[in-house]
Amino acid sequence: MIERENIKGESMSLLGKELKEGLIELESVGCCIDTKLGITYPMYVDGTYDEDGECHLEDIETDEWFDALSVEDTKIVDDCMLELGIA
């Protein structure tokens, strides 16, 4: 686990990995996405993500996930899919 200081300067444990460069949070579906690869990762409440829970956009089997995207997040996902040629 990663250690980070909270607002009060106290040490706290994080559940997963902190967002790295190239990952964009999709707040409406509780995920982040690597737009260069089209891979999504579930996010924890503390803002970290689960690196082992990866799922490629092409492997998302239900429309429910896509329907739950906010307008802003839909644009991010659509742009990613167009860039990768999977739209």
NORZIRA-V548969 format. One record per residue. PSI is psi in whole degrees, 0 to 359 (none if undefined). BURIAL is # if it has 9 or more other C-alpha atoms within 8 Angstrom, else .. Layout:
PSI & BURIAL
PSI & BURIAL
This chain:
152 & .
145 & .
138 & .
152 & .
138 & #
186 & .
326 & .
0 & .
7 & .
145 & .
137 & .
149 & .
139 & .
149 & #
324 & #
211 & #
145 & #
151 & .
130 & #
169 & .
137 & .
350 & .
136 & #
132 & #
132 & .
85 & #
325 & .
337 & #
9 & .
34 & #
172 & #
162 & #
139 & #
103 & #
342 & #
334 & .
343 & .
28 & #
132 & #
154 & #
136 & #
148 & #
149 & #
164 & #
330 & .
5 & .
359 & .
171 & #
161 & #
100 & #
333 & .
351 & .
27 & .
147 & #
124 & #
147 & #
323 & #
342 & .
358 & .
115 & .
350 & .
149 & .
343 & .
318 & .
313 & #
322 & .
333 & .
349 & .
138 & #
170 & .
315 & .
315 & .
326 & #
318 & #
318 & .
313 & .
315 & #
316 & #
319 & .
313 & #
320 & #
315 & #
322 & .
356 & #
32 & .
15 & .
none & .
